Amino acid sequence: MKTRKYNWLVRLIDRITKTDCPNNHCFNYYGRKVGLSSGTRDFVDVTIHDGRSQVCFSFDFLTKELCLESYETYAQRDVIIKTFRHIYNSRFEQVSIAADEPWDDEIKPYRDMIGNDEYDQEAVTREYEELLAFKAK
């Protein structure tokens, strides 16, 4: 099975983190509509729409916090995180994940089922542990 590499996403993040990129801007990138919005120079909210799915995340350049609002796959999410960390991690500062909303939404039902005798605890625990492996690091 072939794994998607999301090279376009790496290049896009590199482009939007450059100092000459406008705060509020909309443009097409490799067939995707990209919207950047920000009230300040120290923050960017990114929306990428390709006609069938949407990727949304925001980054605070001052605190180095990344918030993930939507993405297609965990592999895509990991590329976003890895790219920001490649650009902004230093010996003194690290990029942190302030929110990973899709993962949180997916794991919440399992937390409610654990310990509830109405559900097969062995299956719930196994699925919960599998999902924990995908937690953003």
Secondary structure, DSSP 8 states (H G I E B T S, - for coil): ------HHHHHHHHHHTSTTS-SSEEEEETTEEEEEE-SSTTEEEEEEE-SS-EEEEEEETTTTEEEEEE-S-HHHHHHHHHHHHHHH--SS---EEEEEHHHHHHHHHHHHHTT-TTS-HHHHHHHHHHHHTTS--
